[in-house]
Amino acid sequence: MSQMGVASNPSTVSTKPRALTTVPYRARVRRAGFVTRALALLIDIMIVTFGSIVLAALVSLILNFFGIDAQDLQVQDARFGVIAVLQIIIVIVSSLAVFLFIPGYFIVFWVLDGATPGKQILGLQVIRTNHQRVGWIRAIVRYIGYFISAICLFIGFLWVFVGRSRQCWQDKLADTIVVYTWDIPSDDEVPRG
């Protein structure tokens, strides 16, 4: 068992809590609600924003080290010499690095760990509806689903209130659910007052 609650078999996901507890393991999962998911997304947005600023600053420093001012670089000014072509290539590669950081953050964490840092902090995990890990294609589809959910006046995010499945549009598109990583005690284990 790894630290993040994922079984050693990569095709299945365990919903056991990350810390040892005295509560016996239950095979059922509790799906996360709107508030917890929204808070996790807010934490992730703050992390991504800070990370993007740091990455953009590093790219700017690297460009300045090579004597390239990305703001003043225009294709019309280039004399198509070797230096001008290299400058354009460096600017394009740097821009791609910054542009790919945001989707990479979400997709890589969903695939490798089942949860972004925001979801980890709040004890959430993204799994498939059959309780297996999320693969690369489903993670990409889920990320695209974020945009579809947002473009439609954020109705896709509010869809978590519709039905018992607690799935947003991105979850329905990618066949995923967001669950809590802690155990659910059985009715016998719940203290009665």
Order of alpha helices (4+ residues) and beta strands (2+ residues): alpha-alpha-alpha-beta-alpha-alpha-alpha-beta
